[in-house]
Amino acid sequence: MKIVILDGYTENPGDLSWDALRAFGEVTVYDRTPVDDIVQRAKDAQILVTNKTPLRAETLEKLPELQMIALLSTGYNIADCDWAKAHGIPVSNIPSYSTESVAQLVFAFLLEFSRKVSLHSRSVTAGDWANSKDFCYTLAPLSELNGKTIGIIGFGSIGRAVSRIAQAFGMKVLATSRSKTAGTTDGVCFVEREELLAQSDFVTLHCPLTTETEGMVNEAFLEKMKPTAVLINTSRGPVVNEKALAKALNDEKIAGAGLDVLSKEPPEADNPLFMAKNCLITPHIAWAAKETRQRLMDIFLSNIKAFCEGHPQNVVNG
């Protein structure tokens, strides 16, 4: 097998190893691949590996040796799965590898908004504590998480993990789910979205990107939130209308936002959220802990092994 990895750097910037992959064939790893270079680099590939390098039909039809597309991600809209299916090419993704890591980043945001660690750390290193007349000081109101309400939109594996952590902090948990619309289960109260937005101190998004969810967080959505509430998005950037969110933050319609994803990645330099009030943005790092990436690598290798043995697994276009 000839295996070509188009954009391996984010999965393995040097702290992991591709060596185990070489048991399945000749391996070529590119850190990044411009779209115009895909065909030249992958023309002889039988297994093509991508994370965020797009594989559209007009590209795939120029790769006559292709037998499998292996994704280094859970999401699979980066590849034309319908074209691949029509040509008998399985597309395998990496499910459920980042659940705990994403849930932990949600609470990194929650704790930053409630305890304001970075604000006070910067103040201390600037000399403010050394020059203080008192043994302690605060620069902004601090709050506890216990007793607060978190609203979880999308109750898959990550939403459930967020719920478990929230309950450990003593938070009340509201959730919306396509499969459950009312009732209380395992400490989680399922409600309609309007009720969730009206009651939650923190609203965290864990829904897939679909035609129904794209742009879901718009002006009307934000108007339903409490003015003291914080929005967290670690799901998909296009779920949020960024202009509407920036306006809501600047007009103090909501109190803050924590975002690990944006509608375009890397973003444009003039993204309105960069200048918005109380907006924390991280560069899509919820999945980037070493342990998380090693878990991804292990599932990826298992996918390759299964394909080579004649029984592809984690196929998203079957």
MOUR-V708736 format. One record per backbone hydrogen bond with DSSP energy under -0.5 kcal/mol. CO is the residue of the C=O (numbers start at 1). NH is the residue of the N-H. Records with the same first field share a line. If there is no record, write none. Layout:
CO=NH + NH
This chain:
1=3 + 26
2=46 + 47
3=28
4=6 + 49
5=30
8=12
18=21 + 22
19=22
20=23
21=24
22=25
26=3
28=5 + 30
30=8
31=9
34=37 + 38
35=38
37=41
38=42
39=43
42=45
43=65
46=67 + 68
47=4
48=70
49=6
50=72
52=54
54=56
55=80
56=59 + 60
57=61
59=62
60=63
62=64
63=66
67=90
68=48 + 70
69=71 + 92
70=50
73=94
76=79
78=55
79=81
80=84
81=85
82=86
83=87
84=87 + 89
85=88
88=90
90=69 + 92
91=316 + 317
92=71
93=95
94=97
98=102
99=103
100=104
101=105
102=106
103=107
104=108
105=109
106=110
107=111
108=112
109=113
110=114
111=115 + 116
112=116
114=143
116=120
117=121
118=122
119=123
120=124
121=125
122=126
123=128
124=127
127=131
129=132
145=148
148=172
149=201 + 202
150=152 + 174
151=153 + 204
152=154 + 176
153=206
156=160
157=161
158=162
159=163
160=164
161=165
162=166
163=167
164=168
165=169
166=171
167=170
170=147
172=150 + 174
173=189
174=152
175=191
176=154
180=177
183=190
185=188
187=173
188=185 + 190
189=175
190=183
192=196
193=197
194=198
195=199
196=200
197=226
200=226
201=230
202=151 + 204
203=232
204=153
205=234
208=210
210=214
213=216
216=218
217=241
218=222
219=223
220=224
221=224
222=225
226=229
229=255 + 256
230=203
231=258
232=205
233=260 + 261
236=239
237=240
238=215
239=217
240=242
241=245
242=246
243=247
244=248
245=249
246=250
247=251
248=253 + 254
249=252
256=231
257=280
258=233
259=282
260=284
262=237
268=271
271=274
272=275
273=276
276=279
278=257 + 280
280=259
282=284
285=288
289=293
290=294
291=295
292=296
293=297
294=298
295=299
296=300
297=301
298=302
299=303
300=304
301=305
302=306
303=307
304=308
305=309
306=311
307=310
314=93
